Amino acid sequence: MRFTLIFAVTLWPFNQPAEEGEVSDVSLSKKTQLELPENIHEFEFVDILLAQNVSQITIETSSPYEVLDSNQRPLFKGKNIVATPIRATGMGIQMGSQLFKDTPITIQAEGGSIRVGKQVYRHSVKIWRESARAISVVNEINVEDYLKGVLPWEANPSWPAEALKAQAVASRTFAIFKSIQHQDEKSSLSKDILSQVYKGKSLENPKTDQAIEATRGEILTYNGKIFPAYFHSTCGGHTTRADYVWPVQKHPAMHGVSCNFCWQSKHYRWRAEYSRTEIETALKKRGIRVTGITKIVPSEIDSSGRTHQFMIYHKQGKTKVNANEMRIWLGPMRFKSTLLQPIQRRGIKFIFQGKGWGHGVGLCQYGMKGLSDLGYSYRQILDYYYPGSEITKIKD
């Protein structure tokens, strides 16, 4: 059910068309909607990458455990694992005194808790031998239990229940979309901001657990198809289109909406200073070699006011750089968004000032909180930030 808010929404076209030589073929963009598989329940188990190409990890359990081979057949059992290092060798995977030649191996504990390094995770971990000196570790877990380690980080457990429910549905939708999209890969999600932050069992909270249970099995769809339901902290007044930020296909549920509800966020306005050397070093690490930067000019401003390209003027001429990528390179904890004021230069320093925190696509979390404070339900909140979407229940 749609609901009406008492302000007008005015949209402007994207200011700058693609330049000659730039790729604009939608067939080369990533999909933003997928058919729901008939075996959708198989995708309710998600794979989260915990470590990639590391020399070793330490595993620990406080209950009986079992090691399974790549075909899920038992290889070894024990009462518990006492802080044991696991590493790759030329022959396979070494776990204490045990050598497993068939990889990957899966370790699961009866108690359902496995410590990997400093974090405790539910269900099981799968360990891949990448080379004679490197392994990768993936946590295999039911999406409902996975969300228990996500929501307390992505939303404040003290927020109203309707806000937490909205976050639960968005996070579940994102996770299952990625599970379907990456079904032929070792992992479908990462544990950091590249997906959504996942801290495992140690972060779980009763209030967010209740929100997850209250919305169990609920995902967002558009015309019966699942979409990634992106979200971010604070939009600063207007969300933006997914295809403006990343090379993805445009989607009707993520075209941007006006938002007057996130103004109480501490990230609503921000300011950051960077020296010329900091910027040049960050660019150099990504293969962009510029020296003597004199000016940074925002370009390709979208209908939400966000910058999508920077034109950087320097001794060698000028160079165009993707704005969101540069924000990540310079550190998104400081450079919080691309909804910017004109960039000032003072000597060798550049001053960035803006509004909001995050990429600006989809659900604005502080806006979600603001709407819930006003009495809106989680269904109304989701309907507002993802226009035209529907809640589909995939599990009773």
Number of C-alpha atoms within 10 A of each C-alpha: 9 13 9 6 11 5 9 7 11 9 13 10 10 14 11 12 10 9 8 7 6 8 11 13 9 13 9 11 15 14 16 21 20 17 14 17 11 7 8 15 13 12 20 21 19 26 29 25 20 22 18 15 15 15 17 20 18 16 21 20 23 17 16 15 23 18 20 21 18 14 11 12 12 14 14 13 15 11 13 15 19 12 16 16 15 20 24 26 18 11 13 21 28 18 17 13 7 10 15 19 16 16 17 21 24 24 23 22 24 16 13 16 21 27 20 21 15 9 14 19 22 22 18 20 27 24 24 24 25 18 16 14 16 17 23 23 26 24 29 21 19 17 21 19 20 28 27 27 25 24 28 22 17 21 20 16 19 11 17 18 20 22 29 31 27 27 29 32 27 23 27 27 25 22 28 25 26 21 24 20 18 15 14 9 9 15 19 21 24 19 20 13 9 8 16 21 17 24 22 22 20 14 15 20 15 11 18 27 21 16 23 25 15 15 20 19 21 22 26 26 24 19 10 15 17 23 26 24 28 20 23 20 24 33 35 29 21 23 28 22 24 25 18 20 20 16 16 17 18 19 16 14 24 25 21 23 26 20 24 16 23 24 19 14 19 12 21 20 19 17 14 13 16 16 15 18 14 14 18 16 18 17 17 13 10 11 9 14 13 19 17 14 19 16 16 20 14 21 18 20 20 20 21 24 20 28 23 22 20 20 17 17 18 15 10 11 11 16 14 15 17 16 21 23 16 20 18 17 16 18 12 16 12 16 23 29 30 27 26 20 15 12 14 15 17 9 9 12 16 21 15 22 20 22 22 29 26 24 28 28 27 27 28 31 24 28 26 31 26 23 23 22 16 9 11 16 18 22 18 20 26 26 21 24 25 26 19 16 26 21 18 17 13 13 12 6
